[in-house]
Amino acid sequence: MKPTKIEHWGLKGLLSAGLIFALWGSLLSYLLLSEFAIWKLGLIIFQTMLYTGLFITAHDAMHGTVIPSNRKLNDIIGWAAVLLYALFSFRKLRERHTLHHDHPGQEEDPDFHDGEHSGFWAWYWRFLTHYVTWKQILGMAIIFNVLEHLVGVSLVNLLVFWVLPSLLSTLQLFYFGTYLPHRGEHDNPHHARSNTYSEMVSFLTCYHFGYHFEHHEYPWAPWWYLPTVFKKERDLA
């Protein structure tokens, strides 16, 4: 299968990334700087989704699919997305993600379990500790204290609207983007399977990242194009 209308992807990729950045920043600022209210707890789900969107944007940038025609701008967007997400290094994440695609479900795959800790929580913990560094934790702690003691953001707001959504998004990304697609046995070289959710449910669960076989088979496809690839694959089956 060859990509179609790739000349228009730069604009669509830029617009989708810009929308995610804008919504994430606007909602986070509102939640942190406004007075805490019980009804705002419902917005945690939306903020979690936006955190996940940041990472999915960075993931597409690792594949060069946010703006295929401008690799420098593509990488800047990816760098900004993972920095805002949790002070990750875009370069290191891209190196490890390349290993994941080169050796999916194998010993060299940094996203896969070690053969012993294949249960959800053990695998999730290994996944998390494999990527998060003490420098990130220190940096996030410094930002946390600056926001609380210098900016005046309440401790409750920071914990509930900043820390919690970011942690929940790691669970969302791991469950729908790693655990479900790669657990168990597979009959394909990608060691991956796709969900069969509707397009809307697929988007809500993890920006179509659950169409995971298609992502490995066609890594040039950005997240918003995966439903099209998924449908074409099913039509050809």
FENSUL-V530084 format. One line per field, one symbol per residue. phi: phi as a letter, one per 30 degrees, with the letter a starting at -180 (. if undefined). Layout:
phi->???
This chain:
phi->.cdchddcdeddddddddddedddddddddddccddbedddddeddddddeddeddddddddcicdbedbdddeddddeddddddahdcdddddddddddddbdicedddccdcjcccdeddddddddddcdcddddddddddeddddccdjddddddddccddddddddddddddcbdddcdicbcbddhbbcdcdddddedddahiddddeddddbddddedcdeddeddddddd
